[in-house]
Amino acid sequence: MPNNSNVRSQNYCILRALQRCTHCTKPTPVLGVIVPAGHETLEADAEVSDRLSAADVWEIAPAGALLFFVEYVPFTVQNRLYELSQHYRFDHCEQAGQSLWMNHCSFCGKQIADFEVYCEPEGAFSPISPEKAASIQLHEVQEPFEAQAAGYSYAPDFLGYVQRSGGAAGARTLLRHNGKK
């Protein structure tokens, strides 16, 4: 798998929550990746008018971001994800027409589409209340991170209500860069 990373960071977090499987209707654990404020994204250089000779530049993001439709993560990240769930794995997604890192139901084994988890209201990582957000677990990983992700959204406000591994509540610092929101 080629390394075409477009997101990188000095550290990252793995989110864990429950998502109802649309196939068997059972609640199953799902994982997601979030990078903190200050991570970098690869952007096309807007100063270059000739796209054939354009140089891409890494830009610092002012806020944390959720990553989805992930096409590549290095083996070190794969191992961390596997430690938390054997059901988040690389697979061919018929709906997207490509292979991605995605969640699978722990009961029936069917794929759980990223849009269900990240984009639908009340999806595992799209809660609409602080109470629902409090059921999300956040595992901080103090290791370098890189990925090729087609889906990217700034971290939503609910992040302040998630539960950090080890029992500490909240993760608002992931939302800000240099202490600013």
N, C-alpha and C positions, 0 to 999 in steps of 0.2 A: 504494500500500500504506500503510495508516494506521500511525502511530507509537503503539503501545500498549505501550511499553516497561515491563518489570517487573524488569529487571536493568540496573544501570549501574555503571561503574567508570572510574577515571582512566586505566587501562591494561588490557591483556589479553594473552593468549597464544594462538597458533594451534598446535595439535598436528598432527603428520603421522606416519602409520604405514601399514603394509600390512594389508589385510583381504582374505581370500579371498572372491571373489564367489560367491554361492550359485547363480548362473545358469550361468556359464562355468567356474567353479572356479579361475580365475587369480588370483594375488595382485595387488591393485590399490591404489594410494595412496588414502588417505582423510584428511580433515581433521576437526578438532574444535576447539571454542573452550573456553578455560578462563579464568575471571576470578580474580584474586588475592584473598587475605584482605583484608578492608576494603572489598570491593565492597558495593553496596547493592541490596536487594531491596524491591520494592513489596509491602507487606502491608496487609490490611484492618485498620483500627483496632479493636482488641479492646475498647476503652473505650466504643464506641458500640453501644447495643442496637438502635437502629433502622437496619437495613441500607440502607434507602432513602436515608438522609442520612449514611451513614458516609463518613468521610474516610479515604482511604488514606494510609499513612505509609511513608517510606523508612527501612529499618532496615539497620544495618551488619552484615555477615556476618563471623563470627570466623575463617572458613577459606575457602580457595579453593574454586571449584566448577566442575564440568563442565556445559556447557549443551547440551541436545539438544532435539529437536522444536522447533526455532527457526523462528518465524513471521516475524520481522522483524529486520533489522539495517540501519543506515543505509548510504548509498552508500560512505562512506569505509571502512567495515568490509568491504563487499562487494568493493571494489577490492583490499584486502589479501588477502582469501581467494582472489580470482581470480589474484593474483600467484603463489600457491603451487599452485593447481590449478584448471583449467577444468572439472573434473568435480564440484565442489561448487557446486550451484546451486539456485535456487528452482524447485520442480516440484510437481505435484499428486501426493500420496501416496495411493494407493488404500487401503492398509491403515489409515492414520490418518483418511482421509476429508477431508483438507484439504491445502492447499498449504504446503510447508515448505522450508527450506534443507536440502538433503540431498546425500549423496555418490552418485556414479554410477560404475559400473565404467569404467575407461579402455579396456577391451578390447571389451566387448559393449554398453556404454552403459546397461545396466539399472540401476535404482535399488538402492541398498544401504540397507536399513532401519536407522534409528538404533538400534533395540533390538539388532541384530546387532553394531553397532560399540561401543556403550556398556554394554549390559546382560548380554550373554552372556559366560560365562567364556571367556577367551582371545580375546575380541573385540579389535579394534585398541586400544581404550582401556580394556580390562578384563583386563590381563595378570595371570597368577597367579604370576609369578616375577620376580625382579630382572633376569634375563637377557632375558626378553621385553620388560620395560619399557625396557631400555636401547636397544631398537631404535626407540623413539618419539623423534621430533625435536620440540623446543619452540622456537618463534619468538616472541620477546617483541616486543610492539608498544606503544611509549610514546605512545599516542594515546587520547583518550577513547573509551569504548565504551558502547553501549546495545543492548538486545535485548528482544524478546518471546519468551520461551522457556517451553514447557510442561514440559520436562524439566530437572531441576536436581538435581545430587547433589554433595555435598561431595567435594572432590578426594581420591582414594584415596591410600594410602600409597606406591604405586609411583612417584609423582611425583618422589621423590628420586633415581630411577634414570634418568630420561629424559635425553636429550642436548640441551642448549641449542644453538641455532644459533651458530656461531662456535667450537664445540668444547668449551665449558665444560660439565662434567657436573653434573647434579642441578638440582633446582628446589624444594628443601624450603621455601624462604622463601615460596613461594606458598601453602603450607599454613597458615602462621601469621599471626596479626595482632599487631602490636606486639611481635614477637619471641617470642611464646608459642604453644605448640602447642595 
